[in-house]
Amino acid sequence: MDWPLPIWGYYLEIAGRQMGIPVFLGFLVAFVLFIFKNKQQKSLLLGWVIFSLLIFTLINNKGDRYTLPVLPAMALIMAVVMVQIKRQQWRKFFYLITGVSAIITAIYSGFFSTPMPVPFLGAGYFFGPLNPPSKAIWPVDRILNDIILTIPPTNKKVLTVRTLTNHGSFHRGAFRDTAEFRELPIIMKSVKRNVGEMTDFFITKTGDFGKHAFKDINPKLTRLLENPALTKTFIPFKTYPLPDGSQGLVLKKAIQPANDLTGVKNLDQVGSLILTALESYPIYGIKNAVNPEISVIPTASPEDIFLGRYKQIKITADSAVSNKIILTDFELIFDDVQINIYDLILNNKFILFELGKLTPKGTLSFDALEKLAYKAMREKGTVKIEGSDNGLMLHATYNLPQGQTIEGSAKIKLLFTPGERIKPVVEFIKLGPLDIPSIFFRRITDANIVLTPTPGWPLETNIHTLRILPRELQINPTDD
């Protein structure tokens, strides 16, 4: 959708549409008066509005819902300004105008189904968008019930279901909230680049997908419905008539044996294809490997080869680059693994269907990290990393265009429970002489890295040793 205002005014226009023009104009007037007249708690409310809008404007991902944290502050600013009007007659007048405008906006946007004409302005969304009550019943519960019935009562498996739809009443959030409310053994996820990975069911629909169609949904949906690598592994499960006249479609994972696929039994060729495909893999991508070797070990069942299921895939290299980071003495082991063998041979894509355990190994040199940081700062700053027994110390400098140099430092403690979790705890962050309060970073930096299987990531990450030396970090070192 094209907006009349440039990108910096995106959220102002969104707020105007959500509030309706009369209430929004009242806010703009109140905002100007609030800046020049109000003396109490000015910084709190102004920061609430300005800082939030500024942050969301700078973020590339735009959405109407991001104005929700700001709307209460806008209402408070209007209330504060009106309360401070000294003349009682004028104060009552603005109470009346604001109250009537808000009531009309609420009734219009909540109950009208067609735009209301406004004198001299014609029919439009003068009082905000239309969201009338809907009697349409979307089969969200029914679809989830049908999916759950595919699990045998004795099976404790948690299903991963992905959506390829962004309709307002038929989207991932609706299915996710329903599954969580009903405590169903279902994890709802969106579809990333690796279509089909770690997926039991797909939910999609026919019809218009709006502004996300060509960029996000249509290419993936076309691939799901037409590419042989996916039509051989996901089949139509059920269809559902939807209130908007379209059809809901659910696809179920049902892997057909690749008996006639050329090269499927040649494990050396399969291994070579995996090494090539991993160069473009988004998570465990491996590039620029020096002296790489790969072994693909079959299971005891000969039929598993045609399903892309193996006992183990093991990759070793003197060094390799993963996520732009150089790792020496590199090793990566996939145990009890199943891949989309069709995607590997036909499309040169590495797509995981199942994975029991992942064992990484390697040495991360702090020199390599410091060089990456230097490039990331466009050669205008430096980072120095020092390791200790249980943590890291970071020192950074950055040269401003004005000729000034900013210095900062941080200390991170790594709480490691072998085979269970890694918990980084930031003890402090300093910027020049300032000690940054933890409230500004603790939610981001204090997240647990869980190594045991979870419903959303059903595999074990086997890290039994994490050794921090002054100039490197060792993961599962050989001499352990």
N, C-alpha and C positions, 0 to 999 in steps of 0.2 A: 504494500500500500504506500502511495506517495503522500508525504506530509507537506503542507504549505510552508511550515517553518523549517529552518535548517536543523541539523541534528542536535544542536545545543538547546533548541526549544522543544524537543520531542516531548518531554515530560510535562512541560507547561501546557502544551496542547492536549495531552492525554488527561491531565487534571481538569482542564476546562471542560472537556467532553464528559468526564465522570461527574463533575459537580453541577454541570449546567451553566450556561453563560451568565445568568443573573447572579447566582451565588459566587461564581468565580470572579466576576467583576467586583463584587463586594469584598472579596478577599484581597484583590489587588489594591484597592483603595485602603483597606485596613492595614495591609502590609506596609505601605508607604508611611501612613500615620504612625504605625507601631515603631518604625525605625527612628523617626524624628521626635516622637513625643514620649514613648514609654521608657521609663527608667529602671523598672524592676524586672528582673529575670529576662532581660532582652537577649542576652547572649545565648541562653538555654534554648529558647524557642526559635531564634534566628538560626542557630546552629543545627537544630533539629530539621528545619526546612531546607536551608541552603546546603548544608553538608550532605544530607541524604540525596538531594537532587543532583548535586555535583558528582557524587560517587557513581550513582546509577547512570548518569549521562556519559561518564568516562568509560563505563563497561560496554563492551561491544554488544553483548546480548541484551536486547531491549524487549520490554514486555509491559503490558498495561498494569499488571499486578504489582509492579515495583513502586507504584505511587502509594500503595496502601499504608506504609509506615509514616508517610508525610501528611496524609489527610487529617489525622487528629490534631497535628500541630497547626495546620491551616485553620481549623475550626477554633482552636484556642486563641490564636491571634485575633480573629474576628471578634470573639467574645470579649477579650481583654480590651480592645479598642472601644467597643460599644459600651462596656461598663464604665469606661473613663470619660464618656461624654458628660459634661457638667450640666447642661440644660436638660431638665427632665422631659420636656416636650420632644426635643430632638432625639433623646435617648429612646423614648417609647416609639417614636416614628421609625427609627432604624431597627428596633426590635420587631416591629410589625412587618416592615418590608422584608427583612431577612427571614423571619418565620414563615411568611406567606410564600416567598420564593422557594424556600426549602420544602414546604409541604407540597406545592405544585410540582416541583421537580421530582419528589418521591412518588407522588401519585402517577405522574406522567410516565416516568421511566419504569415504574413497577407494574402498571396496569394497562397502559395504552399499547395497542398493537400496530397503529399507523401513526406517522408523524403528525403533530398538531400544527395547523397553520397559525402563524403569528403575524399580526398586522404589519404591513410594510416589509416584512422579511420572508413571507411565504412559508411553505411547509418545510420543516427541517428538524434538526435535533437541537433546537434552542435550549431545551430543558434536559439535555443529556440523552444517552442512548436508551433504546427501548429494550426492556427485559420483562415482558409480560409473563404471568404465570403460565406454565405449560402443563397440559394433561398427558403429554406423550410419555409413554413408558419405554425406556431403552433397556434392552435385555442384558444388562450387566450381570445381575445375579444369576440369570439363567445360564449364561455362557460359563461363568465360573463354576456353577454346579455341574455342568456337563463335563468340564475339564477334570474336576475333582473325582468324578465317577470313574475315570480311567485308572485311578490308583487302587490297587487291591487293598482291602481293609488292613491286611497285615504289613503292608509296606509303609514305612515311615518317611518315604522320599518327599522332599520339598521340590515342587515343580518351579521351573523358571519360565515365565511367560512374558513375551515381548510384544509391544504394540507398534503398529505402523498406521496410526491415525491420530489426527489432532482435532477432531470435531468437538465442539463445546460440551456435548453430553456423552461422547464416546471416545475417551482418550485414556492415556495411562493413569492419570490421577484418579479418575473415577473407578477404574478397576483396582488400583492400589489401595485406595481408601476402603473400598468394599471388602477386599480380601483381608486387610488389617482389622477392620471392625468385626468381621466374622471369625477372625483368627484362623483363616484357612492356610493350609500348607502350600502357599503360593507366593513367590517373589515376582513382583511386576517390575520390568525393566524396559527401557527404550532400546532401539536398535542402533548400534554404533556401526563402525565401518565393516566389521567382520560379521556379515549377515549369516546367522545360523549358529554362531558360537555360543556354547553353553546354553542352549535353548531347547525347551521341550514343546512349546506351543507358540504360534504367532496369532495375534488378533489384528485384523485389518477390516477395511470396508471399501465398497465402491463409491464413486462420486467425487466431489470436489474436496481437495485438501487445503484450499486457500493459499496463502503466501508461502507456505512451507513445501508446496507440492513438488516443484521442480528441483529444489536444492536438497531437501531432506527425505522426502517420502517416495516420490515416484521412481527414482532410480533404484532404490532398495526394493520397492514393491515389484517393479518389473523384473528385477533379478530373482526375487523369491518365486515369482509365478512362471518365469520363462526360462531361466538358466538351468541346463541339465544337471549341474552340480547340486542344485537345490530341489528341483522337481524329483530327483532320485532319492532325496533324503527327507523331504517334507511333503506330505500329501494333504488334500482337503479333508477336514474332519467334519465340520458342520457349517451350514449357512443359516443366517437369521434375518428375517425381514425387519428393517429399521423404520422408525417413524418418519424419516425424511424421504422415504421412497427408495433408499439405497439398500444394499445388502451387506450385512456383516458376515465376515468370513474368518473361520478359525482353521489353522493348519497345524497338523501334528507331526512330530518327528517320527519317521518310519523309514529307516535306512534299508535300501535295497542292496543286496550283495552285488559288488562290482565284478561279477564273474567274467564279463567280456571286455573289461577295461584294459587296454594295452599297458603292460609294465607293472600291473598291480602286484604281481608275485615276485618281482625283482626288487628285493629290499635294498640293494646297493643303489639302484636308480631312485627308489623312494627316498632314501636318505639324502642323495644329491639334490633332489627336488626340494626337500625340506630345508636344506641349508640355503638354497636360493630364495625360497619363499620367506624365510625368516628375516631376510634383509629388509622387507617392507612390512614386517609385522609390527603393530603399534605398541605392544607392551614389552614382549621379550625380543624385540628386534635385534638382530646380530649382524653387524656390518664390519667390513675391513678385518675379518678374522685372519690371523697369521697361523699357518699350518693347521687348518681346521680338520677335524676328523669326526665322523658320525657313525654310530652303530644303531641299527634298528633290530631289536630282539623280538621275535614273534611270541605269542602265547602258546599254550599247549594245544589249543584248538586250531586246526588248519583253516577252518572257515572264517576265523577272525580276520585273516589277512584281507579277505574280500570286503570286510566291513570297516577297514581302516583302524582296527583295534590291535594294539601291541602291548607286550609286557613292559617294554622300556625303549625309550629313545634317548641316547646319550650323545652329547656334543662336547668336544674338548677343543681347545686352541691355546697356543702360546699367549695370545692376546686377542681381544675383540672389543668392538665398540657397541655399547648398548645405551640407548637414550643419550647419545653424544658423549658418553663417559667411557674412557678406556679402562678395561679390566685385564689384568695379566693373570697368568695361571688359571685361565677361564675354563669353567665346566658347568654344564646345565643338563640335568637329568629329569626326564618326564617318565614317571612310573604309572602303570595301569592307565594307559592313554588311548583315546580314540579320536581320530581326526576325520575330517571330511575328505576321504580319499578321492572322490570325484573332483572336488575343488582343487586339490593338490595337483592332480595329473592334468586336468582339463584347463585350469585357470592359473596354475602356479600360485595358489593361495593356501596359507597354513591356517586352518580353522579347527579349533578344538571343540570336540563334542563332549568328551569326558576326560577328567584327569584326576588320578588318585593322589599323587604326591609330586611336588616340584622341589628339586634339590639344587640350589645355586651354589657356585663356588667361584672365588676370585679374589684378587687383591686390587683395591682402589687406591691409587696414589694421589696424595693431596696436591702434588705438583700439577697433575692433570686437571684437577678441579680448579685450582688457582688460575690456570691458563684459560679455562672456560669462562670463569668470572671476569677475567681481564677482557676477553672478547665481547662478553655480554655488556660490559660497561663501555664498549667502543673505545677501548684503550685509554680511557680517562681515569681509571681507578685500579686499585689492586686489592687482593684479598689474601690473607695469610691464615692458614689453618694449622693448628697444633693439636695433636692428639694426646690424651692421657689414658689412665687405666679404664676409666668409665665415662669419658666424655670428650667433647671437642671445644676448643677455644678459637673464635674467629675474630680477626682484626681486619677492618676494611677502611680504605681511603678513597675519596672521589674528588676530582678536580672540577670545580664549577667554572663556567665560561668567564665569570668575573675575576678569575684568578685566585679565588679562595679554595681551600681544601677542607672537605668535611671528613671527619674521622668517626668511626663507630666500632663497636665490639659486642660480642655476644658469647655467652657460655652455655653449652648444651650438655646435659647429663643424659646418658643412655641407660635406661633401666631394662636389662635384658633377662628374660626368662627363657632358657633354651627350649626350642620347639613349641613355645606358647605365644610369646609376644615381645615386641620391642616398643618401649615407651620413651620417646624423647621428651625431656623436661627442660625447658629454657629457664635457666636460673636468672639471667638478666640480659637486657639489651640496652646498650648505651649509645647515644648519638651525641658526640661531643661531650659536654659536661652534663648532659641530661640523662637521667635514668628513666627509660620508658616504662610506665606502669604496666604490669602484666595483664591488666584487663583488656588492653588493646591487641594482645597477640596470643593469649593463652588458649583460646578456643581453636586457633589454627595450628599452633605448634605443639600442643599437648595431646594430640590425637594418638591413639594406640595403633600400632601395626600388628594386627592379629595374625598369627601363623597357623592357627588351628582352623579346621573347616567351619564355615558359617553358612547360613541359608543363602546369603547373597554371593558367597565365594566358596563353593563346596569342595575345597581341596586343601591338602596339608602342604604348607611351605616348610620344608625341612631345613631349618637353620639351627644347628646345635652349638655352633661356636661363632662368636663375634669378638674379634680381637682388635683393639685400638692401640696402634703404635704411634710414636711421635709424628711420622710422616706418611702413614698409610693405614688403611682399614682392611682387615682380612676377614673374609666370609668363609666359614668352613675350611680353614687351612688344612693342608695334607698332613702336617706333622702333629695334628691334634690327637 
